[in-house]
Amino acid sequence: MQRAGIFPDAFIILNMEEGKIHFHCEEKFKTYEKTLDKAIINDRTKHIANHAIEYSLNIKQIKEIYANNYFEIDCSNTGREDILEDMARLLKFKIGNKRPKRPASILIVSGKDKKDQRTSVGRKLAKRYGFVYVSAKELLNDQIAKNTEVGRLALNNVRNHTPIEDTIMNGLIQSRLSQVDCQTQGFVLEGYPKSKGQVVALKDIYIKPTLIVMLGGSDHSSDVNKELNDKYQNVVLGTGAHLNDEQVFEKVCFQLENN
């Protein structure tokens, strides 16, 4: 494409399971079977398998060359209409001319009683819009598992049942969000901020939220909620305590797509 002077703004890749790739290659072979040499027809199994391998290798190469310019849609068990809807969302929200000038940055905050919902909604948003999913808890657990200095300090807090120091969390969050994937694709960050000091630090670590989702009915610190509302009142979305995961997810999607 590049030799032909074609430089795509973005790729939409329809991901399929290996079996489905093979099926489509077989269907294509049947379509052109009458125009093929007899030798190729007689060795159809080999040629279909080679074509499927070539397709997979081409997709892999596209992902490597255009690492920051492709978006994926899982169509293994998805109908045509659902695929078209997903493509329309990508074109509108991520690829189209009206896309945000900077990648979206979404924060999801809650107390312990809503942590499962926080994770569920965060992962669904990342999957639908191609954002990078970042969990504050997972970042911390990774440091503990690797027995880093930060991990040992955090583990000491855990064992003593004391809050993780803001400087530790701020550093972990800043380090992860400064990576290329978060900067180019946008991100969903769940589980941060959890203290007033972390709210203040958002500006210091260059986080400018596109949307802050406050899950309703949480035991989250009133100081944190107040601080977020005061500083980011135009981008805070509150959700009702009675809403289930899917209802919260759809409410956030509506806000993103109609903001």
N, C-alpha and C positions, 0 to 999 in steps of 0.2 A: 504493500500500500504506500509506504513512504517513497519508494522509487517512482511510483505513479503520481506523487504529489498529494496523496491523501493523508491528512493528519486529523484523525477523529478527535472531537472534543471529549468523547466518552464511549465506552462499550457497555452494552447490556448483554450479559452472558446468561443464557438459559442453562442452568445446571441440570444434568440428567444422570440417573444411575447407569452403570455400564451396560446393563441389559437393555435399557431403553435406547441407548446410543446405537447398540447393535441392531435393534429392531428397525430404527429409522434408516440405517445404512442398508439394510435388507430391502426395505420398501423402495428406497431410491434405486437400488440395483434392478428391482422388478420394473420400475418405470422406464429405464433406459436399456432393458435387456435386449430388445429387438435391434438396437443399434450397435451392440457389442460383438466382438469377435467370438467365434465358436470356442476357441481355446479358453477365453476368459469365462464364458458361460459354464464350461465344463469344470472349471476350478472356482466356482462361485463362492464356496465357503471360505477359501483362503482370501479371495479378493474383498469380501465383505468384512472379514476380520481385520485385514490390513487397513481398510478404509476407516473402520472404527478407531483403530489405534492412531491413525494419522489425524483424525478429528480431535482426539484427546490431547495429542501432542501440540496441535495448533492452538487449542484453548490454553494449555499450559504456557505456551510461548507468549500469547497475548497478555496473560496475567503478569508475566515477568517483564515484558517490554513496557506495558502500560499500567504499571503497578498502582499508580494513583488515579487512574482514569477509567476504571471499570467498576460496574455494579452487577451483582449476581441476583438471580431469581431462581428459587428452587422450584422446578416444574416436574419433579419425578412423580408426584401424586397429586398434581394440581390441574384443574380443568382450564380450558382455553380462556374462559371469561375471567377467571381469577388471575391468570398470567397477564392478560391485557390490563386489568386493574392495577396490578403491581407495576407494570411498565408505565402506566399513566402517572402513578404517584412519583416514580423516579424522575420522569420527564418534567413534572411540575415542580417537585420539591428539591431535587438534587441536580438536574441537568439543564432544565429549561432556562430561558432568558430571565425569568423572574426569580431564580434561585437566590438565596441570601448572598451578600457580598463576602461573607465569611462563613465557614462551616458552622453548623448548629452546635451549640453546647447546652446540654440539658442536665439539670441536677434533679435528683429525686431524693427527698428527705422524708424521714419518718422516725417513729420510735420503735421499740422492740416488737410491739404488738402488730406492726405492719411490715416487718422486715421481709417476710416471704412475698408479700404483694409487691413490695419495692423491687425485689429481684425479678419477679415474674414480668412486671410491666417494663422494667429496664431492658431485659433481654428481648422482649417482643418489639420494642421500639427500635432497638439496634438491628434486628432482623428485617423489619419492614422497610426502614429507610437507609440501610447500609451504614449506620453509625457504628463506631467502635464502642463496645460495652466495657465499662470500667467499674469494678467493684472495689471500694475502699477496703473492705474486709479481705478480699482475695489478695490485694497488694500486700497487706500486712501479713497474712498467712504465708505468702510466698517468701517474705523476708525471714520469717521464723523458721520455715522449712529449710532454707538455705543456711541457717545459722550465721547470718551476717551480724555486724555490730548493731545495726538498726533492729534486726530481728531479736537479738538478745535483750536489748533495752525494752522492746515491746513485750516480750515474754515475761520479763520481770514485772511489768505493770499488770499483766494478766494474772500472774500468780499472786500478786498482792491485792488483786481486785481494785486497782486504781485506774483511772482513765489514761488512755494513751496520750502522751504529751503532744500538744498541738504542733510543735516543731517537727516531730517525727512524721505525723500525718501530712502536714503541709509539704514537706520535702518529698514524700512518696508520690503524692498527687501531682505536684509540679513536674517531677521527673517523668511520670507516665504520660501526662497530657502534653508534654513538649515533644513527644515522639511524632514522627512524620505521619503515621496513620491517623492519629487523633487530629492533627493540624489540617489534614487534607480531607478527611472523610467526616469530621465532626464526631462527637462522642456523647454517650449517655453515662453520666457518673452517678452512681447510687451509693448512699451511705455517707455522704460528705456534703456539707459541713455538719458537725455534730456539737459544736461549741461556739460560743460567741466569738472567741479568738479565731476560730477557723473561718467564720463569716467575714471577719475583718481582713483575714489573709487572702480572701478570694482576689482582691484587687492586686495584692502584692505578687501573687503567682499568676497574674494575667488571665484570670478566668472572667469572661464577660458572658454571663448566662443568656442564652436565647429564651430559655423557659426554665422556671423552677417549679417543680411539682411537689406540693405538700400533701401527703396522704392524710386524709381526715381521720380523726379519732385516735391520734397517736399520743404517746406519752412524751413526745419530743419537747425539749426545753422551750418554755414560753419565751425565754430570752432569745433563743435562736430564731424562732418564728418571727418575733417582733423585729429583730435585727434584719432578717431577710426582707420582710415586708417594708421596712423603712428604707432600705437601700435599693431594693429591686421591685418596687410595687407594680411596675408596668409589665413585669414578666412572671409574676407569681400566679400559679394556678392551684387553687385549693380544691380538694375532692371530698365528697361526703363520706362519712364513716360507714354508711350502709352499702356503698358500692363494692361490687366484686371486682376481681382482677380485669376481666374483659371490659366491664363498664368503664373502669378507670382508664384502661388502655385506649378505648375508643374516644373518650373525652379528651385525652391528651393529643391523639391524632387529629381530632377536629380542630383543636387549638392551633396545632402546628400548621395545618393545611389552610387555615382561614385567617391566620394572623397577618 
